[in-house]
């Protein structure tokens, strides 16, 4: 699975001081600033971390889960539960 540049750029940019507010209060307009695919847009809007994770940098994904309101322990649990091999096998 290849990572998606614009998805990673979005997650990177959310690390700024207003990232949590942008994501929680202006999610759709924030996504609109990045030319992500329809599938990635839907995954972002529906919090489909299983779809997003193989397409991102793992460090950015972990930070993104913190932006989404999960604490560090829950973020690790979510990422650990995702089978990244599934897309490769079924892909």
Phi, psi and omega in degrees: 000130179267141179287157181257119184303310186290326174296314179297322178297317177300311181297321178297314182295332178291350178287351179294172185298335180255013184302314182296319178293316178303317183287318184280329185254339186220044187301308184296317179290330175292314178299322182301340181283352184235134182279065179275159179293163177301320181296318179292319178303312180298319179296320178295318181290331182257011179055044180272079184294329179297322177287319185287321190306313181293348183260004185236167169286129184303325179291321177293322180294319179296316177296321179301319178297326175294319176300324181285355174104004178273143176283175185300315181297315181293323177300315179296318178300314180299310182294323180292334183276350182275124178272098183287348178283340184303314181296322180294320183287314184270341191317000000 
